[in-house]
């Protein structure tokens, strides 16, 4: 028997790419299957089994022409098995029959047809309106995760798990909690959805206000994880970013006059406009000041700026925090060079944002802007004035390192960089920090 051999980098990269493709396709399959079976936990089990089978068989048999369709068929078959195993004859057995492709005459070959349209079957309480917004399975899942009977922390945990695909360990880092506590919270949230018979649908108009803020925050969370991945070897998860942008447009279509939806869409467009310039040819992060601005997406910037104008006209004297963040992003996007950045305007917008959302992360970003406008000593003083909440924040320590280095305090800067590198950041960012060391 030979010793195990570490796969060459190319093979490891291919395996990572395959795992990423399976994960991204599985999220859409989960959204559809959760609606069909009415049980998020069961749907997650079935999709997980399908994903594991894909990772075993695709390297041998080849990736199907439509990966999501393959996963949809296999996950649905597994859901049928689970439904029949769990329940006696009754509603669960009826659901199994409804899902059975053989009984319904649907395509059944995982490597053949697509196994259904992925989410436009079944009754919808809004069906008469005929809107693509109301028939979007992923958006239905977002609204389900944000049901008001779930606690705010449970909504975040469930969203990170089902929409972003984070593990319980990764969610624990994000929530500053223990993995076992996160696992229990997820189980309770799924049970509450099932026991309370929370429907998988976009709510009626009168139900929107109580969920709207949480839904916007969830889509922003999805975008943030895609824009700067919390774990993994790459800085960006493009599929998550694209999905968040798509959902943002659907929410804007659903409530076109809502300032929060306008601001969120503008913010995501402006931040994502830099995607092509944020990493180099080797996938390493490129800092904002060093990016090739000719590679920024001018159309996305134009659309984002136009949305900001519309949002500010509607907002009155109290703009939505997403709209303020979009205005800050626009200050960067409209500067032709790093030196031309209007740091006065950015600091002023951060003052507005602090009044709306007085949290340590906003204060941290304002300290960065002060360091650019007034010099590193001013930025460091502002950073030191933040009372708490940042010791476990990698970006806070990396920011401190930059400011200390600019002040010539190199030993302290190196210590701050080491602390940043030790914290939970993705491997690409960790490599950038270590290069600086």
ZINOR-V433530 format. One record per helix or strand. SS is the DSSP state (helix for helix, strand for strand). FROM is the first residue (numbers start at 1). TO is the last residue. If there is no record, write none. Layout:
# ZINOR-V433530
ss from to
SS FROM TO
SS FROM TO
This chain:
# ZINOR-V433530
ss from to
helix 9 37
helix 40 61
helix 67 86
helix 91 99
helix 101 104
helix 127 129
helix 137 145
helix 152 162
helix 168 175
helix 179 195
helix 205 227
helix 238 254
helix 259 272
helix 275 277
strand 279 279
strand 285 285
helix 288 290
helix 293 295
helix 298 315
helix 321 333
helix 338 340
helix 343 356
helix 360 374
helix 376 384
helix 394 406
helix 410 422
helix 427 436
